[in-house]
Amino acid sequence: MSETGYLRFFPYDRPYENQREAMDRIHNALHRGQDVLFEGACGTGKTLSSLVPALEVAREQDKTVVITTNVHQQMRQFVAEARAITRQESIRTVVFKGKGSMCHIDVGYEECQTLRDNTRAVVDAEQDRERLERRQRELLAESQDGDGSAADARSAVMDELEDIEERLEDLEDQNVCDYYRNNLTQDTDDFFGWLFEDVRTPDEIYEYAERQELCGYELLKEGIEGVDLVVCNYHHLLDSTIREQFFRWLGRDPEDVIAVFDEAHNVEDAAREHATRTCSERTFESALEELADSDDPRAEDAANVLSAFHRALVEIYEESFGFGESAAQRAADNASGPGPRAREAIGENWEDVPIANDDRKDDLTLEFLQRYSGRGIDDDLEAAMKLGQELDEEYEEAYREGETATRTECQTLQAAAFVSAWMSEGSTEGLYPVVAVTRDAGTDEIYGRVELYSCLPRQVTGQLFDEIHATVLMSATLQPFEVTENVLGLEDAVSMAYGLQFPEENRRTFAVETPPLFSSDRDDPGVQSTVTETIHDAVRMTPGNTLAFFPNYGEASRYADRLVGRTDRTVYVDEPGQSAEDLRKQFVADDGAVLCTSLWGTLAEGVSFDGDDAHTVLVVGVPYPHLDDRAEAVQEAYDAAFDGTDTGWRYAVEFPTIRKTRQALGRVLRSPEEVGVRALLDRRYSRQAKPDLGKYSVNGIFPHEEREELIDIEPAKLKFAMRNFYGGHDAYDGEPPAP
């Protein structure tokens, strides 16, 4: 196929020069079945660069393209691009979301399964009755015309009808879904005709189906087979159970799928999350109540092992509580590392209780083994699993028969399955055992959970990439490619990177040599004064809005408070639990405001500040994530997996932090016409940091082309540089501010 073959799927006049090159390279790689790592800055046209050649290879080789993201804004972008393609080249596209967001009667997954099975059974029986009634009328007419054999045949049909009537009597009290019944009994051709006239969003499908009293989710599952393109969320590919069902609905084997991952720098954390197993104390409590109500002889053995694990869990987190700590003491504890905490200090967010040991089993397992007494843990767990499976089947039957209004989940089965996994897999490389506690906002009760945290995402992604035909992983921040390949388990991937294509004269990127914001120096009055003055200068010299990203929400709040008394600009502060979208709307509607937020918050990526929404972006400090025991476990797992000095620190901390920093810098300058300043406020970003800061220098972690753009500058000179830059572009409304 010539290189112009894939351009039939390109919906605009002509691609950018780099976009054309990227499409050609991606087309060749996908044709060979190779994975692609594609880094492209804003303006590269990553979506079409990946999607266009993927659709061509899929058309050539009879495959389906699945494009996936974890960012809602990108989902909307995919829909827009797919619609544009459809105007030029006919493709059948489905935008797929989970059942929970598309259910018209708001039931859970298990209930939905039961309702669907019940409804199909009822409809099948009714259709059988209709068929038999039609047949018996035909035979009656034949027998009345003198056909003796017809009378005997009618008698047999009447017996079958009697059986069907009895069956329908049994089924009439069962729970059914009227929406799904309509799917089975009505003509749905109009729905599918409407669906494939264009690219329909899940909301549009839900509204259409609601008007017709149909189940849009089940219709999508029926209509998805053989489509050209599917747009979906990460979990459809990263969750192995969902993936298997998803491919079955597609009517495709894994090798018949080409996957495109957007914002692929997030795949590492998403895969880790999907591989992690948790079980709440509430589940154990419910399981023990369930077993207490059972008269099955196995219930005693099941309760014996689950209660021992439950008591061990409670004992572990209770022992972690100190008594009467002051706020200052707690702050000191947090600064120096994990230690006893006051019970009253536990909030609504989950807080880890470290239990792992270097030289022996984890504390929870040791406590469990000490508390357990019985005929054997394996035997008791087997009894719990078998009893749980039978109870689950009973709950299924009760709901199916209409004896209960909801489908009960078997807590014994869930608890036993988790404890079995804990005992058999807890020592597996890359799994980290941890206990966590939280406070129930409604009851003020403290309760815990236990977790097998997965440190190595490649245990999830490696299998996926091996199974499917090829993958494109695209992001503005994938480098270093070797690290991405190692972490995700890619082999022989084709890598490509395209920097910012907008005019270089329209931007300045500064490495401002403010004092390094090490955590131990953040409370230093001199450091705070210098950083505050530098931020104030940047805000004052910005003709419009300024975005300021900090290592955490606490630092964002600290400097927002320090700015309030120094500037006449409106200062917005992002805080946990606040609606980030509402805050963004207030900020962009302003003119000359500053927004202080955490680099680890929701505004640091996947959110664009276009045009006059913001002109300057500041990243204050090197925003390393909170380095708790869980983070250390990831580092240790990477050290062991890749057998290198400081590999864990670089893979788990440094590279993700700089990717986050680069993502934050990319929130502004979203078009060729925009003019803006990007500034990194911390001496560790400068070229001069290496000689005296050594390993703490992060300048060398940035890709080469981005390092070349970084201009080292003293804090006091930033205001002059910004004034000259913005003044040279006539960006000020009137006279530039005085230095």
Residue, then its C-alpha position, 0 to 999 in steps of 0.5 A: m500500500s502506498e503511503t497515500g493509502y491511509l490518507r483516505f482516513f485523514p479528514y482535513d486538507r493536509p497533515y502537518e509535515n511532522q504529522r505526515e512523517a509520524m503517520d507513515r512510520i506508525h503505518n509501517a510499524l503497525h503493518r509489521g505488528q510492532d508496538v509504537l511509543f509516540e511522544g508528541a507535544c501539543g500541536t503534533g496532532k497525535t490523535l490523527s497521527s495514530l488513528v489514521p494509519a491504525l484504521e488503514v492497517a485494520r482495513e487491510q488486515d481485517k482488524t478492529v481499532v480500539i482507542t482508549t483514554n482515562v481523560h474525559q476531555q480526550m474522549r470528547q476529542f476522539v469522538a470529534e475526530a471520528r465524526a470528521i473521519t466518518r464524513q470522509e470515509s465510512i467507518r462504523t464507530v462505537v463509543f463504549k462506557g461501563k454498564g453503570s453509567m448507562c443503566h436505566i434502572d440503576v442496578g449493579y453488575e450481578e443484578c443486571q446479569t440475573l435480570r438479563d437471564n431471567t428476562r431472556a428466559v421469560v421471552d423465550a418461553e413466551q415465544d415458544r408458547e406463541r409458536l406452539e399456539r400457532r401450530q396447534r391452530e394449524l393442526l386443528a384446522e387440518s384435523q377438522d378437514g379429515d386429517g387423522s394424523a393431525a389430531d394426534a400431532r395436535s395432542a402432542v403440541m397441546d402437551e408441550l403448551e401445557d408444559i410451557e404454561e406451567r413454566l411461565e407460571d413459575l417465571e412470572d414472579q421472577n425479577v425482569c428488566d422491561y428495557y431489556r425485554n423490549n430489546l428482545t421483543q421489538d424491532t431494533d433496526d431503527f436503533f442500529g440505523w441511527l447508531f451507525e449514521d454517525v458517531r454517537t456518544p454514550d449520553e446520546i445512546y442513553e437518551y435515545a434508548e430511554r425514549q424508546e424504552l430500550c436498554g442501550y448498553e445491551l444493544l451496544k454489546e450486540g451491535i459492536e461486533g465487527v465495527d471498525l473503531v471502538v472508543c473506550n476507557y482504560h479498564h476495558l483493556l487493562d482489566s483482564t476479565i473485562r478485556e476477555q468479555f470485551f473482545r468477545w463482544l467485538g467478535r475478535d481474538p486479541e491478535d485481531v485488535i490494534a490498541v491506541f492508548d492516549e495519555a499513555h504516561n498514565v498507563e503505569d499507574a492505571a495498570r498497577e491499580h487494576a492489578t491491586r487486590t483489596c478487601s475491607e474490614r466491612t466485608f469480613e464483618s458481613a461474611l461473619e454475620e452471613l456465616a452465623d446465620s448459616d446452619d451448614p456444618r462448614a460455616e464453623d470452619a469458615a468463620n474460624v479462619l475468617s474471624a482470625f484474619h479479621r481480628a488480626l487486621v483490627e489488632i494491627y491497625e489498633e496497635s498503630f495508634g498513639f495517644g493524644e498527639s498534638a498537631a505539632q507532634r503529628a507534623a514531626d512524625n510525618a516529617s520523620g517517617p511513619g510512626p504512631r498516630a492519634r486515633e482522633a487524627i484519622g480522617e476520611n482519606w485512607e492512611d497506610v499502616p506499614i506491615a511489611n518486613d525485610d526478614r520475615k513475613d508481614d506483621l498481619t500474616l504473623e498476627f493471623l498465624q498467631r491467632y488462628s487455631g484449627r484443623g488447618i488454614d488451607d482446609d478452612l479456607e477451602a470450606a469457606m470457598k465452597l460454602g461461599q460458592e453455594l451461598d452465592e448460587e442460592y442468592e442468585e436463585a432467590y433473586r432470579e425467582g423474585e424472592t428478593a428485590t436485590r441481588t445479594e453479594c456473597q461476602t463469605l466468598q469475597a473474603a475467603a477468596f481474598v485471604s486465599a490470595w493473600m496466603s498464596e500470593g503475598s510473597t510474590e515478587g512485586l506484590y506489597p502487603v499493606v493495611a490502611v485505615t479510614r474514618d466513616a464520615g457518617t458514623d465516625e467509626i474507624y475501620g480498616r482494609v487490607e491490600l495486596y498492592s501491585c508494584l510492577p505494572r508490566q505484570v498486567t501490560g506485558q501480557l496485554f501487549d503480547e496478546i494483541h496485534a500491535t499498540v500505539l502508546m501516545s503522550a506528550t511525555l513518554q521519554p525516556f523510551e527505554v524506561t517506558e519499555n521496561v516498566l510496561g513490558l514492551e519489546d522491540a517497540v518503535s519510538m518517535a518524538y516530536g517537540l513543540q511545533f509552534p514558533e519558538e520566538n513565541r515562548r520562553t522557558f526559564a529555569v529560575e535559580t531560586p533556592p532548592l525547595f527540599s522538604s527540609d527547607r520549605d519552612d525556612p523564612g528566607v527561602q519562602s521570602t525569595v520564592t514568594e517574591t519571584i512568584h509575585d514578579a512573574v504574576r505581575m509581569t504576566p499580561g493575563n492569567t498565571l498558573a502556578f503548580f506546587p509539590n502539594y496542596g499545602e504548599a499551594s495554599r501557603y504561597a497563595d496566602r503569602l501572595v494575597g497581601r502582595t498583589d492586586r490580582t485575584v488569587y485562586v486556590d485549588e483544594p482537595g474535594q473542591s470542584a476543579e472544573d468549577l474553579r477552572k471556569q472562574f479562573v479563565a473568566d478572570d483577567g490577570a488572576v493567579l491559580c495555585t494548585s498541586l502538580w499532582g492534582t487534576l488540573a496539571e494534565g488533561v486540561s487545556f488553558d487555551g488562548d487567553d485562559a492563561h499566559t504564564v505557567l510556573v512549576v514551583g519546586v521539584p514536585y516529588p510525590h509523597l515518599d511513603d512505604r508504598a512508594e519505597a516498595v515500588q522502588e525496591a521492586y524496580d531495583a529487583a526487577f531491573d537489577g540496577t543501582d538507583t533504578g528504583w529511584r529513577y524509574a519510580v520517582e524521578f522520571p514520573t515527577i519530571r513527566k508530571t512537570r512537563q505535563a504541567l508546562g504543557r497546559v499553556l501555548r496550545s496554538p501557534e498564535e499564542v505567546g507565553v512564558r514557562a518557568l521552573l522555580d528551583r535551582r535543581y532545574s538549572r544547568q548550573a545545579k550539577p556541580d554542587l547539587g550532584k544527584y539532586s540536579v534534575n536538568g539532565i532528566f529532561p529530553h535534550e530538545e527541552r533542555e536546550e530551551l531552558i534558560d538559566i536565570e537569577p530570581a531577581k532578573l526574571k521580571f526583566a526577562m518577562r517584561n522584555f519578552y511580553g513587551g516585544h510581542d505587544a502583549y500588554d494592554g498599555e504600558p508594561p508594568a514597571p520592574 
